[in-house]
Amino acid sequence: MPIQRSATVKKHAWAALLFLALLNPATAAIRLVPHEVASQAIWKLGSPSASFKEPFDVSIWVDRMTEFSPSTASRQTANSFALAEIAKLRASVADEQGINAFRIHSRRDEAVKILVRFASSPVRAERLDATISLANVVDNTTLCYVLSRLAKTDNIDVNGRFNLLQVVRGVSTYAFQENEVWILQTNLKIEKELNEQKDIALTRQLISEIEQILSSRWRGREQSLANFNKTMYDKCGAELRAVGIQ
């Protein structure tokens, strides 16, 4: 089914919105709409808990999270320790200062990959804070890790896929040239998978929205990841080639 394109994209800042569709498991995903601040998509979903105000160390967080793996079935009970750690990270990237500190950290890529794994979990409790954190911190230099997971179309939870696509939607408003190509190729792989599934109308609609945004955006259109950050361009190229995205 071809994806319809449109030249109309809202250019004003969107309000943050959260949908939890509980009745239909195929649409029970976190529906996030980006609130843009300057050139970065920032998500305003409440202030962090006071208990998480202590300094946050990404390296310690990554080391702790290596002990945990996301659930593999929707009926599994989420690991409370893993949830607490993800909640701490979400609180630490709730403002621009925290986001910028995260984005320049030497172990940022490792942390993003961990968040991607939990955001695509079949357990809603694991997806929630991981997805919100990703929506805050992922940009043109780290979007490839989200696309890499989406391109692995087998064995991905339908809700997790929807949530990762929401992260892609946010970056699409200012995507660099390479990311536009990678996003479109990833969408094609997902579309082939969707043709064999039912009850995925919202996912199809979201993919269409992403393509509409890409075709109409003005920010990032003339920019290249290769010029902006050659190291991340090379890393992302290798990451995506491994899953069939050129």
N, C-alpha and C positions, 0 to 999 in steps of 0.2 A: 504494500500500500504506500504510494508516494507521499512524502511529507509536504504539506502545503506551505508555501512561503508567503509572507506578507511584509510590506514595507512600513507597517505601522508599529511603532514601539513607544510606549510611554517613556518620556524622558525626565519626568519628575521623580523624586525619591518615593519609594514604596514603603508602606507601613509594614512592620513585622506581623506575621500572622501564623497561627498554629492550628492545623486541623488534625484531629485524631479520629479517623473513620473506623469505628470499632466493629461494625456489623459485617462488612465485607472484607475478608482477609486479603483480597487482591488490591484493595484500595486503602487499607489501614496503615497509611504512611504519614510521616510528618510532613505536612505541606508548609513550606517556608517561603515567604516572599521577601526579597532583600530590601533593606533600607540602606541606601547608598550614602556614604559620607565621603566627600571629595572624590578621589579616584579609586576608593576601595569599598567593597561591599561589607558593611558592618551590620551585625544582627542585634537588634535591641529586644531582648526577651527578658527583661528584669535585671535587677542588681544582684551581684554575687552575694552569697551568704556571708555574714560577718565572720563565721568560723573559718572561712577560706581566705582571710585577708593576709595571712602570713606570706613571706616571700616564696615564690614558686620556682623550683629548679627543674628545668626540662630534662636534664641528664638523669637526675634521680628518678623522675617520673618514668622515663623510658626504661630504666633498669628495673623498676618495680613492675611495669606492665609486661615485661617479657615473661613473667611468671604466669600470666593469664592468657587464655584463649577464648574467643567468643563462643557462645553456645552454637550448637549445630542443629537444634530442633526447637521449634517455637514453644514446646511444652517444658523445656528445660528451665531450671531456676537460675537466674543470673547470679554471678558471683558478686557478693556484696562488697568485697574489697576492691574488685575491679571497678565497680560502679562508683565507689567513693573516690577512687583515683581519677576517673574520667570527670567526675563532678568538680574536682579541684582544678583540673586543667581548664574546664569550661569557665570557671570563675576567674581564672587568671587571664583569660583572653576576652574578658567582657568589655574592655575599653581599648582605645587606640594604643595606649602605652603598652598594655599587655600584648596586644596583637603584634606590634612592631618588635617587641623584645623576642617574641616567639619566632617571628619570621627571619630574624638574623641569627638565631641560635645554631650552633654547629651540628646539633642533633635534631634539627627541625624535620628533616626528611624521614627519619626513623619514627618520630612522633606522629607525623601525618599518616604514615603507612599503618601504624597501630590504630589510629582513629578510623581509618577507612575500613579496616577489618571489623571493628565493632559497629560502625555505622551501617554495615551491610548484614548485621546479625539478624536471625529470624526472631530474636527476642526484643520486644519493644523497649524494655528498660535499658538494654544495652545500646540501642540505636539512638535514643533521644539526645543525651548530652554529647555523644560522639558526633552526631550530625550537626548539632548547633556549633560545636567547637570547630568542625571543619568549615562550616559556612563562614566563620569569622576569620580563619587564618589562611585558607587556601587562596592562592592567587595565580598569576600566569606562570610562576616558577615551580609550582607544586601541583597544578591541576592534573598533570600527567599521571600521578599516583591514583587519583580518583578514576580517570579514564581507563587506566590499566585494569582496575577491578571490574569496571563496567564491561570492558571488552571480553572478560572471561565470563561469557554469558551462561555457561553451565553452572549449576549449583550456587546460584545467587538468589537470595530471598527477594520476592517481588516487592516487598515494602522497603527493604534495604536498597534495592536498585532505584526505586522512586526517590528515596532520600538523597542518594548520591547524585542523581540527576538534578535535584534541586540545587546542590552545590555547584554543579556545572552551569546551571542557569545563571547563578549569581556572577560567576566569572565571565560568562558569555557577554555581559554588558560592556566589558573592556578587554576582550580577548585579543591577544597578539595573533599575528598571521598564522604561525605554526599551530597554535591551539585551535584556531578555527578549523583548519584542515583535520586535525586529530579528533576534534569533537564530531565533525560530520562523519568521519569514518567510523567512529565508535557508535554513533547513532544508527548507521547502516547495519552494523552487526547486531545491535539490539533489535532493530526492526525485524530482521530475519527471525530472531528468536520469538518475538511477539506474535508473528504470524501463526505460530503453533500453540499459542496460549489464548485463554479466554479471560474476560473480565479485567482487561488492562486498558480500558478507555482513558483513564486519567494519565497513565504512562504515555500513551500515544499523544495525548493533548500536550503534555509537558515537553516531549521531544519536538513537537511542532512549535511550541513557544520558544524553545531554545533556538531553533533555526530561524524563526522570525527575528529574534533579537540579534543574532549574528548578521543577518542580511541587512539590518537597519542601523546597527551601532555606528558610532563615530569615534569613540575612544578605543584605542588599541589597533584600529584597522590598519594603520600605516606603520605599526611597530613590529619588530621582529625579536623573538626570544633569543635567537642566535646572536644578535647584536647587543641585546640587553644583558644577557647572562649566558655566555658561551658554555660554561661548565654545566649549568642546568639544562641547556639545550641538548648537550651531548648525553647527559644522564637520562633525560626524558625520552630522547630518541631511542636509546637502548631499551629503556623500560617498555616502551610501546611496541617496538619491533618484536619483542619477545611474545606479545599477544596478538600479533598480526596487524598492527597499525603502523603504517609507513609515514 
